[in-house]
Structure formats: C-alpha cells, structure tokens
Amino acid sequence: MRGQESSEPGRVLGAYAKDLLPVEATTSIEADLAFFVAPDGWESRTIEFAAPGAAPARARCLESRDCVVAELVAGREKDRTFAAAVIREGLAEPETLITRIRTLSGVDAGSIDRLEGWVRGLAGRSAG
C-alpha cells in the first residue's frame, strides 16, 4: 500500500487497552481545541465511541491518523513525542499521514513540506 492512503478505518486511540499503547500516547490528559487544524474531510472520518456505563451518551472522536496530523500541526514537543510513538508502534502509517498532511487547509506550503519531511524522516529511521 506504499504511497497510498490506507482505506482501512483508523481507530480511536482511546479504544485500545492502555497497556497496548506506548506510554507517550497516554500522557496527555487535555483536549486541544483552541487552535484545531485537521486534514480536509476529518468530519466524515470521525468515529463514534460509547464508553461503557455512559449510555445513552456517545462521543464523536477523531480518527487516529487525523489526530496525529492535528498534533503535528500543533508542533509542540509533546505532540512530536506522541506522533513518533504512534508511528513507531504501527498505529498510523506514514504514507497515510503524508497524504492527509497534503490536504491541510490554512497551513502554508513550507509548513506542509516540513511536516511531510518530519514524517518521512521518522519513517526512514523506523524502517532502518
């Protein structure tokens, strides 16, 4: 599937048992909504999540790869640590992330190139 966006639906990272996620993916407890930037089409890829015992409440959560791209746009050290851990553990495919990075609206071309380069660089280190 190299060079193509995965057609498999992503998962909500919160749907994984905590012991199956890298520690870096479980350390942030806040939601970052103030400056939210996500790939085009993210709304259609949200995933319904119903927590046990919370019925009838349901949440619409970012699909995991959209979440990683949004974190990379935020660009803080904790965001890069989170993204690196998710990529390293195979929870987000680099080529899918790059495809979605290229769809970011309101992000300048230089930033898109930088994000794509970061993902490619990390993927190269992980493969080697």
N, C-alpha and C positions, 0 to 999 in steps of 0.2 A: 504494500500500500504506500510505498515511499513516494513522496511528492503529492499525495492526495489527502484531502481531509477525510478522516475516518467517518464512515456512515453509522458506526455503532453509537448508540446514545451514551453519553457520559453518565456518571453517577454523581449524586450529591455526596460530597466528601463526608458529611455527617451520617450517611447511611452505612459507612464502614465501621466495623468494631474498632474502638480506639487502639487496640493492640495491633491492628493490621495497618495502621497509618504510621508514617515516620513521625517522630516526636516534633519535628519542625512544622508539621502540618496541623498540630493540635495545640500550639502555644498561644495563639491569638484568640482573645475572647470577645473582641469588639467587632461590630459591623461598621465598615467604612462606606458610608453612603453620601457624604458631603460632596465628594468630587468624583463620583462614579462614572467611569468611562469603560464601556464594554464593546465587544465586537458587534457589528451590524447583525441583526437577526437574533440577538440573545433572548429577546422576549419569547420567541417561538420555541426556544430550546429549554426554557425553564422546566424544572421537574417538580411534580407535586410530592410533598413529603408530609406524611401524617405520623406524628410522634405517638407512640403507644400511650394510651391514657389521656390524650389531648382531644379526642373526638368531641365535637364534630369539627374542631379547628384543623385547618390544613395550611401548610405554607407552600409558596412557590419559590423554589431555590434556584440559584444559578447552576447551570450545568458545569461540571468540574473544569472543563477546558476554558469556558468563558470566565470562570472565577480566576483561573491562573493568569489569563491575559489581563483582566482588570487589575489584579495585584501587580503585575509587571508594569502597567501604566502608572500606577501609584508610585512605584520606583523606590520605596524605602528599603533599607537593608533587610528588615523583617519580611518584606514582600519578596525580595530576591531569594532569601533563605527558604521561604515557603515554596516558591516556584521550583527552585532547584531540587528540593526534597520530593515534590510531587512528580517531577520529570524523572529523577533518579529511580524512584520506585515503580515507574511504568504506569502511573495513574493518569498521565497526559502525554500524548505523542507529540514530539517536537514538530513534525510536519503539520499536524492539525493546528497547533498553536501558531505557527508561522502563517498558515492560511488565514486564520482569524485575525492575527495582528494586521494583516494587509487590508482588512475591512474596517479598521478603526476610523470613525468619523471624528473630525475635530482634533486630530493628532497630526502634527506636522511630519513631513516626509523624512526628515532627519531622525526624528524620534522613532518612527516606524522602522527605519533602517537599523537603528541602534538596538531596538528590541529584538528584531529578527536576528541580528548578529549575536546577541547575547544567547538566544535560544540555540542557534546553530553551534556556537562555541561550547555551550554546555553539553549539547548532544554529542559533539565530537569527543569531548573528554569522557563522557559516559560510555561511548562505544569503544574507545581505545584502551 
